[in-house]
């Protein structure tokens, strides 16, 4: 009887095909497009982009700025996301919060990270993280915000 041993290491595997996030999808109630525009475009500074014709009839709206893309889709039995949330990077978060007058809750659960939470007009939780003070991945501790 023969036994064959094969040694496998991390270098024997190709790089993962996953390379980033294209967009984040959040739900919103029907007829909420004006409120979405007022928050995501007017307050957060994202730019509304046209939805593809095949999707436009479903309602909702899409926003982006650079690589940041947020899609809002109508959900008939809408319930806001209170735990699951996107975390958006903001340059100069403290000044941004002061200038916009957001009802913002600062968080101190991750040492070295300047961040906090705001609700969109529909009650979806949105985390805003100061881009200059973001903690490198794997160095923070998990608190009640994650």
C-alpha positions in Angstrom: 0.0 0.0 0.0 1.3 3.4 -0.9 0.4 6.8 0.6 0.9 10.0 -1.3 1.3 13.3 0.6 0.8 16.6 -1.1 2.0 19.7 0.6 -0.2 22.7 0.0 0.7 26.2 1.0 -0.9 29.6 0.6 1.4 30.4 -2.3 0.1 27.4 -4.3 -3.3 29.2 -4.8 -4.0 32.0 -7.3 -4.9 35.4 -5.9 -8.6 35.7 -5.1 -10.8 37.0 -7.9 -12.7 39.2 -5.4 -11.2 42.7 -5.7 -13.6 45.2 -4.2 -17.2 46.3 -3.7 -19.1 47.7 -6.7 -22.0 49.2 -4.7 -24.1 48.9 -1.5 -27.8 48.4 -1.8 -30.2 49.9 0.8 -33.9 49.5 0.9 -36.4 52.4 1.0 -40.1 52.8 1.0 -42.2 53.5 -2.1 -42.3 57.2 -3.1 -39.2 58.0 -1.1 -37.0 59.3 -3.9 -37.3 63.0 -3.0 -36.2 62.3 0.6 -33.4 60.1 -0.7 -32.1 62.9 -3.0 -32.3 65.4 -0.2 -30.1 63.2 2.1 -27.7 61.3 -0.2 -27.1 64.2 -2.7 -27.8 67.4 -0.8 -26.3 66.4 2.6 -23.8 63.6 1.9 -22.7 65.1 -1.5 -23.2 62.0 -3.6 -24.3 62.6 -7.2 -27.4 60.9 -8.5 -26.9 58.8 -11.6 -29.6 57.4 -13.9 -30.7 53.9 -13.3 -30.6 51.6 -16.4 -33.9 51.8 -18.3 -34.7 48.1 -17.4 -34.6 49.0 -13.6 -35.9 52.6 -13.6 -39.6 51.5 -13.4 -38.9 49.8 -10.1 -38.4 53.1 -8.3 -35.5 54.0 -6.1 -32.4 55.9 -7.1 -28.6 55.5 -7.4 -25.9 57.8 -6.1 -22.1 57.8 -6.5 -19.0 59.8 -6.0 -15.8 58.3 -7.3 -15.7 54.6 -6.2 -18.5 55.1 -3.6 -21.8 53.9 -5.0 -25.0 53.6 -3.0 -28.2 52.2 -4.6 -31.6 52.6 -3.0 -34.3 50.2 -4.0 -38.0 50.2 -3.2 -39.0 47.4 -0.9 -42.8 47.0 -0.5 -42.6 45.6 3.0 -39.9 48.1 4.0 -38.1 47.9 7.3 -35.0 50.0 8.0 -31.7 48.4 8.4 -30.8 49.1 12.0 -27.7 46.8 12.4 -26.4 46.1 8.9 -25.0 49.3 7.4 -22.6 50.7 4.9 -19.6 52.7 6.3 -18.7 55.6 4.1 -15.4 57.4 4.3 -15.5 61.2 4.8 -12.6 63.6 4.6 -12.7 65.8 7.6 -15.6 64.1 9.4 -15.8 66.5 12.4 -16.0 69.6 10.1 -18.5 67.8 7.8 -20.8 66.9 10.7 -20.7 70.5 12.0 -21.3 72.0 8.6 -24.2 69.7 7.7 -25.9 69.8 11.1 -26.5 66.0 11.0 -28.1 64.3 13.9 -24.9 62.3 14.4 -23.9 59.9 17.1 -20.2 59.8 17.7 -18.7 56.4 18.5 -15.7 55.5 20.6 -15.8 51.8 20.3 -12.8 51.4 18.0 -9.6 53.0 19.4 -8.0 55.4 17.0 -11.0 55.5 14.7 -13.0 58.7 14.3 -16.5 57.6 13.3 -20.1 57.6 14.2 -23.6 57.0 12.9 -26.5 58.8 11.3 -29.9 57.6 10.0 -31.0 58.2 6.5 -34.5 59.6 6.1 -35.9 56.1 6.2 -34.2 55.0 9.4 -31.4 53.0 7.7 -28.2 53.2 9.8 -25.2 54.8 8.0 -21.7 54.8 9.5 -19.4 57.7 8.6 -15.7 57.2 9.1 -13.1 59.9 9.0 -10.9 59.0 6.1 -7.7 60.5 7.7 -8.3 58.7 11.0 -9.3 55.3 9.8 -7.8 52.5 11.8 -5.9 49.9 9.7 -7.9 46.7 9.4 -7.4 44.2 12.1 -6.1 46.6 14.7 -9.3 47.8 16.3 -11.6 46.0 18.8 -15.2 45.2 18.2 -17.7 47.2 20.2 -21.4 47.6 20.1 -21.3 49.3 16.7 -20.2 46.4 14.6 
